[in-house]
């Protein structure tokens, strides 16, 4: 059995996960709590860590893929090659689980690497463009979900950096 990333309709992550679990398909939906403000109250609400995606654990065969895709809200399985869903590395899923269980504050960032061209999107250098030469002052622990092109990072000052 492999883990696959399922792309779902906007704001359907929890609905799709529920549908898949009713079918007996194992899922993983990493979540974070965020404060939401309404006119009459404030409340902590669960949000998907990877908006638009649910991870599913299934055998890689067409019958199982069809069962997954028939769930309400399911759009497509993420593929590197058209028509062939690509598995997510088991170690990436395991590392995400460890980070989620740690209780550390986590940030979702674009997959940044040294030598990559970046743009500053906030702070005093907003609008500056350049190359990410070295990550100094703080070390970043990162779990890269290669298939999604995302990295999950803890203790990072990259809020103001985006890839170009």
C-alpha positions, 0 to 999 in steps of 0.5 A: 500500500502507498500514500497518494495525494488527493486533490479536492474541491475548495474547502472540501478536505474534511468532507472528502476525508469523511467520505473516504473513511466511510468507505474504509480507506485510510486517510491523513489530513494534517490540520492546524488550529487558527483563531477566527473572528466573527462579529459576535465571537472568536473561536479556534477552528481547524484548517487543513495544513495543505489546503486542497489536499487529503492523503490516502493510503491505498493499493496502487490499482485502478479499482482503488483509485476509482473508489477514491475518486468517487468520494464527494469532493474528490477531483484527482490524484496528484500525478507526475505523469498524466494518468499515473498517480504518483505515491508520496514517500512514506518517510514524508508522511511519517515526518509530517506526523512527527511534526504534527505531534510535536506541538511546535508552531508550524509554517507552510512555505513554498519549497525554497532551496539555496541558490533559488531566485526569491522575491521579498513579499513583506517587511522592510525589503518588500519588493526586492528580488534576488537569490537565496544564498544561505540560510543564516541565524536560524536553522530550518527543519523542513519536511519536503513533500516533493510531489506537492512541491511544498515544505513543512517548516518549524521555527523559520523567518521565511514569512517574507520570502517567496520563490520567484 
